[in-house]
Amino acid sequence: MSQFLLFSAIKAVAVFGAVMTMFAYGVLVERRVAAFIQDRVGPNRVGPFGLLQPLADGVKAILKEDFTPMHVRKVYFWLAPAITMVPAFLTVAVIPFGSVLGGQRMVIADLNVGILYSFGIVSLGVYGIVLAGYASNSKYPFLGGIRSSAQLISYEISMGLSVIPLFMLVGDLNLSSVIGYQSSTLFSWLIFKQPIAFLIFVVSAFAETNRLPFDLPESEQELVGGYNTEYSSMKFALFFIGEYANMIAACAMMVTLFLGGWTLPWFGLNQPADTLLKGIAHIGIFLAKLAFLLMFLIWVRWMWPRFRYDQLMDLGWRRFIPLALANILATAVFLWIRSR
């Protein structure tokens, strides 16, 4: 039992470190991509090619004055950033990021109901944003919090409905089983079997992470910065970490559900590792797929305009929810016909 706890703690620390590293350099990549798209230079002064810019940003966030306005509701004001950040890290705990390494399965908690756990934890993140809007005791943060709650509730429904056909096909809620179902050939990946589900999930992920074209809770032109307007220093940085950690968790979930997870259908990489090198290769495959999806999220932010709020609600309630329900019905009919 003690050995199991030790290895679980090591995996948890390693995953936390990996997520924080991806956050730091994800911000740098986003700034460089934005600069490229807008024909600017971007950060290139701190360290070779600007590679130490994340360190400079972190030191700046720590050293800046942590100012708490007099008019805020202080306990909730301090609590909100942590509530926003923590759920993303808890979600990553059930995602298999590799097969076997050193005799240990590369997942922190291999739950039989991993997807239900993920959706339950992800839904908690909105409380931090709503609480930040309420605690700031100011009109712009309050409007941002209200927008975020409506947006996340709307798109959580379509996101949850979009994955039901996947588990109808797989017959299991365990995420390792989902990867095993996709491991035989390239066209076993569920992106090919459920393209509609993938489309709904991807767009819902943009809305869940408050990324353009769905960044209505922040929209600087209207709400100054929305729910984080009154925040500074590390409290603001925690919101920033929460946003990118949510992006990483969403991309990791997409890799697991639709892109075969840590598997590749070539060179025997679709079977659990029997050597150390193969185990490392599986982790590398998972991270490469994750990086590709993160780049996609970043690219979309700087290429698409923001939706109007009525368009956001219309897309979620009148388009995606009926489409997701129709996809569930079509999958059920297909499975019924196949079973006869």
N, C-alpha and C positions, 0 to 999 in steps of 0.2 A: 504493500500500500504506500509506504514512504517513497519507494522508487517511482511509482506511478505519479505521485504528487510532485516529486522532483522534476521528472521529465515534463509534466504538464506546466510547471512554473517556467522551465527553460523555454518551452514552446511559446508560452504567453509573452515572455519578455522579448523573445526573438520577433514575434509578430508585431508587438507594440513598437519595437525599434524599427522594423521594416516600414510600418505605416507612417511613423514620424519622419523617416528618411524620404519616403515617397511624397509626403506632404511638403517637406522643405524644398525638394528639387522639382516637385510638381509646380510649385509657385514660380520657381525660376524659369522652368520651361514655358509656363503660360505667359510670363512677361516677355520672354524672347519670341515666342510665336506671335504675340500681339504686336510686338515691335516690327517683326517681319511683315505681317499683314498690313500694317499702317506705315510701312516704309520708314521705320525708325531704327535706332541702333539697339536699344534695350540695355539692361544692366551688363556691363562688361569691364568694370573697373576693379572690383574687389576680388583679388586672386586671379589666376590664369583663366581667361575667357569668362570671368565673372562667376566662377564656380563656388566662391566663398560668400557670395551675396546672401544666401539663406542664413549663414552664421551672423552676418552683419545685421540682417533684419531681426533675428532672434535677440541679439544683444540690445538693439534699439528698443524692442518691445519691452524688455525687462527693465531698462534704465529709464524709460519715459515715466512721467508722473502718473500715478494711479489715482486719478481724480474722481471723486464721487460727488455728484451734484447734491445740493441740499434738499431739492424737492423730490428726490426719488424715494421709493419704498426700499430701504436699504437691504433687508434680509433677502427679499426676492431678487433685488438687483444683483447681489453677489452670487446667488444660487443659480440664476438663469444660464450663465455661460457654461457651467459644469454640466447642467442637465442637457444642454445642446450637444456637448462634445462626447459624453460617455456612451450613449447608445450606439454610435457608429463603431466604437471599439468592441463593444459587446457583440455586435452583429458578426464581426469578422471571426469570432471565436468558433463558430460552427462551420466555417467554410474550409473544405479540404484544399490545401495549397500545394499538396504533393502526395505521393503514394506512401512509400516506406523509406525511412532513413535511419540507419543504425538500429533497426528492429522496432522503431517507433512509427506509428501512423502519423502522417503530417496533417493533423487537425487537432485543435485544442480540445474540443468537445464534440464527439461524433454522435449527435442526438438523433434518435429515431424520428423526431418531429422537427428536424432542423429548420425547415422552411416556415413552419408555424412560429417557432421561436424568433426567427429573423423578422417576420412581419410584426410580431408583438413588440419586439424591442425597438424597431425602427419607428413605430408609431409614437414612442415616448419622446422623440426628438422635438416634436412640435410644441410640447409643453414648455421647453426652454425658451423657444422663440416667443410664444404667447406671453410667457411670464416676463420676458425682457421688455416687451411692449407695454405690459401693464405696470411693471415696476418702475419704468422710466418716467411715468406720470407726465407724459408729454404727448402732444397730438400725433406727431409724425411716427414715433415708435409704436404708438397704440394702433394706428392704421396699418402699419407694417405687420404687427402681430395678428391683427384680425384677418388681413389678407392671407398670411401664411397658414393660419388655421383652416380657412376655407379651402385654400389650394391643396394642402396636404391631405385633408379629409377626402376631397374630390378624387384626387389621383391615387390615393391608397386603395380605393375601391377598384378602380380599373386595373391597377398593378396586381392586386390580389386575385382578381378574376382571370387575369392573363396567364397566370401560372397553373391554374386548375387543369387545363388540357395536358400539360406536361406530366402531371402526376397521375392523370388518367392513363396515359401511355406507359409510364414507368411502373405504376402500381405500388409506389413507395414514397414516403415523405422524407426519407433519409437522403441527404445531399450526396453522400458517397455512392448510394445506389443510382442516383441520377447520372453521375459520372460514369459508373459502370455500364449503364444502358447505352451511353453514347460512345463507348470505347472501341467498338468493332470496326467501323469504317467511317470515312469522312462524312458520308451522307446519313450516318446515324446521329450526327449532331442535331440537336433539337431546333437549331436555327433553320434547318432545311425542312424539318417535319412540321414546325409550327412558326412560320414566318410572321403571321399576324400577331401571335402572342409576343414574339420578339419585338416587333414594331411598337406595340402598346407598352411593353415593359420599358423599352428604351426611352420613349417620350415621357412616360410616367416618372422615370428616374430623373430626367431633367427637372420636372416639376417638384419632385420630392427633395431634390438637393438645392432648390431655389437658384438654378442656373439659367442664364439666358438660353432660349427666349422666354423663360418663365421666372424671371427674377423680380416679379411684382412686389414681394415683401420688402425689397431694398430700394429699387428704382430711384437712383439718385436725383433724376430730373424732377420727380414728383414728391418724394418723401425724404430727401436729403441723404438718407442711408437706412431709413426704416427702423427696424427694431434695435439696431446697434448704434443709433445716432448719438446717444448719451454716453457711450462706452469709450474707454481709452486704455492704453497700456496693455497689460496681460489679459484683462477681461475681454478687450476687443480681439486680441490674438486667439483666445479660446474659441470665440465664434468662428474665426478664420480657420483654425484647426478643425473645428467641427464640420465646416462646409467641405473641406478637402477630404477629411476622413469619411464623410458620407459618400462623396464621389468614389473614393477607393472601395468602400464597402459595396456600393451599387455596381461598380464595374466587376468586382470579384464575384458578385452574385450572378451577373450576366455571363461571365466566363464559365461558371459552374453549371448554370441552368441550360445555356444555349450553345456554348462553344467547346464542349467536351472537357472542361476543367483542365487538369494537368496532363491529359492524354494527347497523343498524336498517333494517327493510324498507320504510321510507318516506322520501320527499324525496330519493331517490338516495343515501342514507347506507349502502347495502349494497355500494357499489363503492369501490375505492381512491380516495383523495383526489386531485383535480386542482387544488385551490386550497389556500392556506394555511389559510383559515377552515374548510374541510371537514376538513382534517387535524387541526386543533385540536378540532373537533366530535367526531371519532372517538375521540380520547383522552378527551374528556369523557364520551362514552357509556360507554366501558369503565369509567371511574372511578365513574360513577353506578351501574352494575350491581354493581360491587365493593362500594361503600358499602352498597347494599341488602342484600347477602349478609352483610356484616360486622354490620349491625344485627340481622339474623336470628340470627346466632351469639350476639350479646350478649343478645338478648331471651330465647333459650332458656336461657342460663345462669341467669337470675334467675327463671325460671318453672317449671323442672323439678327434681324431686328427684334425688339421686344414685342410680345403680343399685347393687345389691349386686354383689360381685365374681363370684359364680356366674351371675348374670343377664347380666353383661357377656360372660363367656366363652360362655354358652349362645347369646346372640344372634349372636355372631360366627361360631362354629363350626357350630352346629346350625340356624341360620336363614339367615344371609346368604350363606355359602359355597354351600350347596345352591341357594339362590335365584339367585345369580349364575351358577352352572353351568347351571341350567335356562334362564336368560335367554340365555346364549350358544347353547345348543342350539336354542331357539325362533328366534333370529335367523338361525342357519345354515339351518334348515329354510325360513324365510321367503325368504331369498336364493336358495336352491336352487329353490324353487317359482317365484319370479319370473324366474329365468334360463331356465326351460324354455319 
